[in-house]
Amino acid sequence: MKKKKIMKESFSVVVLVCVMVLCVLQGLVSGAENWTVQLRERNKEGEIKNITENWNFKETAIIVCDMWAFHPCVHATARLEDLAKEMNNVFDKAREKGILIVFAPSSHDIDKYYSDLPARKTSAKYRHGFGNPRHWDFWVHGRGGENEHSHLAFHGEKNAKWPLPGGDPNCFESRGKKPDFRQTEILKIKDNDILTDDFVEMIGNDEYKECLFKERGIKNVILMGVHTDMCVIGRPFGCRAMKMAGYNTVLCRDLTDSAWNCASRIKGAIDHFRGLDKVIEYIETYICPTITSVSIKGGGQEFRFDEEKYVKMFPLPVPANKKEVEKERCKIQVEIVRAFYGIDENNRKDVTKEVKENFDETRLIPIDNYNDVFGDPNPGVVKSLWITYKINGEEKSQIFSENEEILLKR
């Protein structure tokens, strides 16, 4: 009888220990899912406000916007490749913690290139035939307070055609190749990741309720990729759209790059990286907070572009001296073929006559204010000047930002 009592007490102790161990393990698992995130935002006076929030890893998704395989801007492609290498390191840490990685390339036909990947097959079941959301009709522009200031940073997103207004001819050298909108192969897509270009597959809409994020219980969305001042904020799954849809949305400010003109000769222009800083400040003020990859990795350093590396790879062109250009007057033959001024191919006016009238047979055309000479075909929207010309019999084309010095390349 005494032996049975001892066995009964021993069994109770074992059960109690097991329960305690299970509680501890459950607490560890629950604690492992909790995530302290450091966010940054600004008020309209530019003052920084640091915020601490508690997230759940499994309720979080990273959306990787675009990350082209090839960009006509040689500078942009070089930066993107370095960005992609660092992203792979960050994604490995994110996957370990249970964060969902969503790759969103801007391919025109995503299933043509990625249909065999498990990451695509998982999201394809939510395809409703809604159509490719790359179409600019789905673009989310700034609203409310942001809309009043959007012209300060985001002139590029107002344009739906290529090349983008504000682009510099030195920046958009295609090297004889067209843009490749597929995702760079540097990024490693794992089977448990998601690959989709469709915001309806991600978050649904009024007609289609079933969607990936609802199924996975996603509440927090981190945007990263390119380009910060265009697709990252404006796409149907970008910062604005996700915030409007009710998701806790942030930008990862060290894993993104802008389309800020890196070779502009506009008076008062700043370099690419200072321009990127300005765009991020704008987003923190008017759109959503930002975080860094340090929060995702759980330590380490923020990613930084190696600015000196790009300067050595792509030294910015030095504008020709006006006296030197003048000496070329009799040595080279320059002829204006045609010129257009406006937003894109469908919203521009023929200004060939006006350019020819101001042309003095050198590579430098002394027009200081485009609107004074050509008129303003689209008030309030940033425009560009396209010039096609012949130099020593060879036909070339160039695009100039609003009121940029017109210096035709040799």
Summary of the structure (lengths in Angstrom):
residues: 410
radius of gyration: 26.8
end to end distance: 106.5
largest distance: 120.4
contacts: 1233
relative contact order: 0.14
helix: 37%
strand: 22%
